Amino acid sequence: MERVAEALTFRAVLAVAARPSLWGTAVVQVVRLARRGWWRRPPFIPVPDRDYLRFRLETQYGDPSHPIEPEDIVAYLHWCRTTNVRRQ
């Protein structure tokens, strides 16, 4: 299961990398969703809180252990970008 999650994470990064128009939105979302004080606790990368991510996976897929699909990340970033444009 760990290898599947790693492969899907890699595919998600590639899916975003192939869409330069989403790079800025992706950076903003990484900062917004990162745990507070992420630089003080391992892993020293800005990842969302485990409980928040588990909740989001359960509401998205009905299973908190379901890996995130790359297409869903791209769709989410498109949604974030459009929503942020409307606010301005």
N, C-alpha and C positions, 0 to 999 in steps of 0.2 A: 504494500500500500504506500509506503514511504517513497519508493521509486516512482510510482504513478503520480503522486503529488508533486514530486520534484520535476518530473517531465511536464506536467501540466503547468507548473509555475514557469518553467523555462519557455513553454509555448506561449503563455500569457505575456511574458516579457517580449518575446519576438513579435507577437501580434501588435503590441503597443509600439514597439520600435519601428515597425513597418508603416506606422501612421504618425508622421511628424506633427500633424495638426493636433494630436492629442498629447504630445509630450508635456506641454505646460500644464494642462489639466491634470495629467498623471502626477506631476510633481506636487501640485497643490493638494491633491487628494492624499498622497502619501504623508504630507505634513499634517493635514487635518486629522487623519485617522491614526497617526502614530500614538503609541502610549506616551503619557507624560513621563519625562525623564528617561526616555528610551536609551540615551547615551550612557546612562549609569548602570544599566542591567543587561546581562547577556540575553539574547544575542544583541550585539551592539548595532542593530539596524532598526530603522523606523517601521516597525510592524504594528498592526492594530492589536488592541487588547484581546487576549485569547477568548474571554467570555463574549465580547462584542462580536468577534468573528464567528464563534460557534452559533450565536443567535442569528446572525445574518445568513449563515449557511443553512440553518434549519428553516428559516422563513423562505429562502430562495429555492432550496432543493428538497426540503422535508427531511433532511438527514444532516446533522451537524458534522459528520465525517466525510461528506461528499466533497471531492476536490472542486475547486473553482474552475469553471470552463473558460478558456481564453475569449471566446466570443461574448460571454457575459461581461467580462472585464471591459472589452471594447464598447459594448452597448452602454454599460454604466458610465464610462468616461464621456461618451457622446451625450448622455443625459445630463451629466454634471456640467459639461460645457454649455449646453443650451440653457440650462437652468440659471447658470451664473450670468450669461449674457442678458437674460430677461430681467435679472435683478438690477442691472446697471442702468 
